[in-house]
Amino acid sequence: MPIYEYQCASCGKDFEMLVRNASVVPECPACKSTELRKKLSAFAAVTSSASAQAEFPAPCQSCGNPGGPGACAFSANQQ
């Protein structure tokens, strides 16, 4: 389900909306107008390059938590 960015043609408010069904016409949360302009959105992507991987901690060796060592309460010394 994509998140779209809109700008209301009536009041000028910028907002984002999760669009679950393409047949539903979105409306401005401020003025309820359906005269909207879809904005061009940028997206983020994680690559497998070495520089991108250096920004993230290594996964926890005990449980695999992507937050890195110490990110969870699991201890490898417990039995």
Backbone torsions as a table, in degrees:
resi	resn	phi	psi	omega
1	MET	NA	116.8	-176.8
2	PRO	-81.5	151.8	172.6
3	ILE	-102.4	124.0	-179.8
4	TYR	-108.3	148.9	174.3
5	GLU	-103.1	135.2	-178.7
6	TYR	-129.3	158.9	168.1
7	GLN	-128.2	130.0	-179.2
8	CYS	-75.8	130.6	179.0
9	ALA	-74.8	-22.6	-177.9
10	SER	-83.0	-51.0	-174.9
11	CYS	-110.7	-11.2	177.5
12	GLY	84.9	2.1	-178.8
13	LYS	-68.1	136.5	173.1
14	ASP	-96.7	137.2	178.5
15	PHE	-156.5	164.4	176.7
16	GLU	-112.3	150.9	179.3
17	MET	-146.5	133.2	173.5
18	LEU	-79.7	120.0	-176.9
19	VAL	-102.4	109.1	-178.4
20	ARG	-91.2	-30.9	-175.4
21	ASN	-135.3	120.2	-175.8
22	ALA	-65.5	-20.4	-178.7
23	SER	-81.0	-15.2	178.8
24	VAL	-81.1	127.4	179.2
25	VAL	-84.6	120.0	179.8
26	PRO	-70.6	155.5	177.5
27	GLU	-132.9	154.9	-179.1
28	CYS	-65.7	131.2	179.5
29	PRO	-70.1	-19.6	-178.0
30	ALA	-86.6	-49.8	-174.0
31	CYS	-116.8	-1.2	178.6
32	LYS	67.0	14.4	177.6
33	SER	-72.5	149.4	175.3
34	THR	-104.9	6.8	176.5
35	GLU	-86.0	89.8	-174.4
36	LEU	-119.9	151.2	172.0
37	ARG	-111.9	124.5	176.6
38	LYS	-75.8	128.1	-178.7
39	LYS	-90.3	153.7	175.7
40	LEU	-76.1	124.9	-175.4
41	SER	-110.3	145.5	172.3
42	ALA	-94.3	154.4	178.0
43	PHE	-128.4	160.3	179.4
44	ALA	-104.3	144.6	177.3
45	ALA	-138.2	139.0	176.6
46	VAL	-97.4	126.4	-180.0
47	THR	-102.5	171.7	179.9
48	SER	-99.4	17.0	179.8
49	SER	-70.8	159.1	-178.4
50	ALA	-62.8	-37.6	-178.7
51	SER	-68.0	-36.0	178.3
52	ALA	-69.7	-39.2	-179.6
53	GLN	-70.3	-26.7	-179.9
54	ALA	-68.9	-21.6	-179.4
55	GLU	-77.0	-22.0	-176.9
56	PHE	-104.9	143.7	177.3
57	PRO	-71.4	156.9	176.5
58	ALA	-68.1	146.7	179.5
59	PRO	-63.9	153.7	177.0
60	CYS	-59.0	134.0	-178.7
61	GLN	-76.7	-16.3	-179.2
62	SER	-87.4	-44.9	-173.6
63	CYS	-124.3	-8.5	179.8
64	GLY	85.1	9.2	179.6
65	ASN	-57.8	125.8	-178.0
66	PRO	-69.4	-8.5	178.3
67	GLY	-74.4	-9.5	177.3
68	GLY	98.9	176.3	-179.7
69	PRO	-57.8	134.5	179.2
70	GLY	84.0	2.1	-178.2
71	ALA	-79.6	-14.6	179.3
72	CYS	-124.6	173.1	-180.0
73	ALA	-89.8	-0.3	-178.4
74	PHE	-72.0	134.9	177.5
75	SER	-122.4	131.0	-179.1
76	ALA	-68.5	-18.4	-177.9
77	ASN	-80.4	-16.0	178.7
78	GLN	-77.2	148.5	179.3
79	GLN	-121.2	NA	NA
